[in-house]
Amino acid sequence: MQHIYVDHAATTPVHPQVVKAMMPYMDKQFGNPSSIHAYGREAKAALEEARRTIARLLGAEPKNITFTSGGTEADNLAIFGVAFAAQEKGRHIITSQIEHHAVLHACQYLESEGFEVTYLPVDETGRVKLDDVREAVREDTILVSLMYANNETGAVQPIEEIGTFLQEQGIIFHTDAVQALGMIPFDVSTLPVDLISFSGHKINGPKGSGCLYVREQIHLHPLLYGGAQERNRRAGTENVPAIVGLAEAFKLAHQDLEAKQQRYTQLRQVFLDILKEEQVAFQFNGEIEHCLPHIVNLSFTGVKADALLMNLDLEGIAASSGSACTAGSLQPSHVILAMYSDEDRAQSAIRYSFGLGNTLEEVEEVARKTGQILKRLNS
Ligand SMILES: Cc1ncc(COP(=O)(O)O)c(C=O)c1O
């Protein structure tokens, strides 16, 4: 049976070049970057080279990059870090209803600690409105956290517009760019954002790798206590192989960005055209012009997402019903619910996400198989 993986928004295979870059740091160059002997110095040099590489690709300074164990930790460090450092100034935080649980659950925990959180709605395009941010801002607002692009629908938020407003207000702005990285170029010298979360395993890097961009003068309360690593922001011996892999994945993610966008836009179009040809009834969740091109979220009304996913799996096709963290539970997607308040639409939403190695033939096959399965399920 042919296996086709179209769940790249959940995770991606590690690129061979990334594996190659990491290997030496797992055997011969295994030193602890905090050691002062030659082994340690070698590991430290690799660590700092990785930091420089990532900083350069973001238009940042190396000291603005804090390595973490992934997107979840980067989000938690940004949110708890600012909340606990700035709580004397205020205890109000703004986020949106469609954030990843790494943000939502962190905010919910803060509520239990006496912070107030406003969860902004989104419109049918899956996007937050600047006017809603304007209205939600208060004297005691210390942080706004809005994702760059949604992991279920690919909806890209108006981050520049909102960031410009927040900068005028002097409010710290965090964005979770885990899904946007590799599809959208970042230049922090012009982007009005103070903190940005990234994860390695969404861009063909290793799992358990990530980083947080932290603009100068942003004070963060640490999550972890121990050594003085990462400028006292993140104690613990650095995962040197993963960090080297992360930097290599960052480099690869920034190659041929435009060509990649065009390619995924074409794959998406072919996918949707075949579904139409197969006379499949579907609703596109989001607005195509404002979505990352490699994520396609569709609802097949009347069909339970689990049934379709199971049948796709039997055909060797790996897709998903929204975020991997909630897959397996029967909860309808909080993202689709926030967009349409339609339980059926949320229960029948499927995410197909393309990535490196997906061919046109594979995408055609996935669309045809989806059509065949739906006909079977509907009959
Ligand atoms: C938007 C978003 N934020 C955060 C995360 C968490 O990243 P990680 O798996 O590296 O902890 C994910 C992963 O699904 C994500 O899609």
The ligand as an ORCA input file, in Angstrom:
! r2SCAN-3c Opt
* xyz 0 1
  C       0.594     27.065     16.595
  C       1.335     26.106     17.468
  N       1.876     26.557     18.608
  C       2.564     25.751     19.432
  C       2.740     24.417     19.133
  C       3.517     23.556     20.074
  O       4.812     23.325     19.562
  P       5.670     22.090     20.089
  O       5.017     20.858     19.547
  O       7.041     22.321     19.515
  O       5.680     22.143     21.566
  C       2.183     23.904     17.957
  C       2.281     22.460     17.656
  O       1.306     21.830     17.268
  C       1.469     24.771     17.102
  O       0.914     24.337     15.973
*
